[in-house]
Amino acid sequence: MFPTKKVQSMIGSRIQVEMKGDEHLLEGMLESVDDYLNLHLLDTVEIANGERMRSLGSVVLRGNNIILIIPVE
């Protein structure tokens, strides 16, 4: 399965995203994804050291800055 198809199958579920150059994770509901793996997250929160730091709301993440996408159970 191609990475874009795998990520598209997670639309509507909560995911965590690790970004380049950032030690914090972002967690939110995956609203949409495109062919470049740009992500639109809703109800996004920033997580540092396993602790929720702040609420960011709706966030668009550029695909070339994403290191890791983790589904949340």
C-alpha positions as CSV (number, residue, x, y, z in Angstrom):
1,M,0.0,0.0,0.0
2,F,1.3,3.5,-0.9
3,P,1.9,5.9,2.0
4,T,-0.7,8.3,0.7
5,K,-3.4,5.6,0.6
6,K,-2.5,4.4,4.1
7,V,-2.8,8.0,5.5
8,Q,-6.0,8.6,3.6
9,S,-7.4,5.5,5.3
10,M,-6.9,7.2,8.7
11,I,-9.1,10.2,7.8
12,G,-11.6,10.7,10.6
13,S,-9.3,9.2,13.3
14,R,-6.9,10.8,15.8
15,I,-3.3,10.8,14.9
16,Q,0.0,12.2,16.4
17,V,2.5,13.9,14.1
18,E,6.2,14.5,14.7
19,M,7.6,17.4,12.7
20,K,11.2,18.3,11.6
21,G,13.1,20.5,14.0
22,D,10.4,20.2,16.8
23,E,10.6,18.1,19.9
24,H,6.9,18.3,20.5
25,L,4.2,16.1,19.0
26,L,0.9,17.4,17.5
27,E,-2.2,15.4,18.1
28,G,-5.5,15.9,16.3
29,M,-8.3,14.5,14.2
30,L,-7.2,14.0,10.6
31,E,-9.7,15.9,8.4
32,S,-8.0,15.6,5.0
33,V,-4.7,14.7,3.2
34,D,-3.5,15.3,-0.3
35,D,-1.0,13.6,-2.6
36,Y,1.9,15.5,-1.0
37,L,0.9,14.3,2.5
38,N,-0.1,17.8,3.5
39,L,-2.4,17.2,6.5
40,H,-5.4,19.2,7.9
41,L,-6.0,18.4,11.6
42,L,-8.9,19.5,13.7
43,D,-8.9,19.9,17.6
44,T,-5.1,19.9,17.5
45,V,-3.1,20.0,20.8
46,E,0.6,20.2,21.3
47,I,2.2,17.5,23.4
48,A,5.6,17.8,25.2
49,N,7.0,15.1,27.5
50,G,3.6,13.2,27.4
51,E,1.8,16.3,28.7
52,R,-0.7,18.4,26.7
53,M,0.8,21.9,26.5
54,R,-1.7,24.0,24.5
55,S,-4.7,23.8,22.2
56,L,-4.1,24.9,18.6
57,G,-7.5,24.1,17.0
58,S,-7.4,23.7,13.2
59,V,-3.9,23.2,11.8
60,V,-2.5,22.6,8.3
61,L,0.8,20.7,8.2
62,R,3.1,20.8,5.2
63,G,4.0,17.2,4.1
64,N,7.7,17.8,3.5
65,N,8.1,18.8,7.2
66,I,6.5,15.6,8.6
67,I,8.8,12.9,10.0
68,L,6.3,10.5,11.6
69,I,2.6,9.9,11.7
70,I,1.2,7.8,14.6
71,P,-2.4,6.5,14.8
72,V,-3.8,7.1,18.3
73,E,-6.0,4.3,19.8
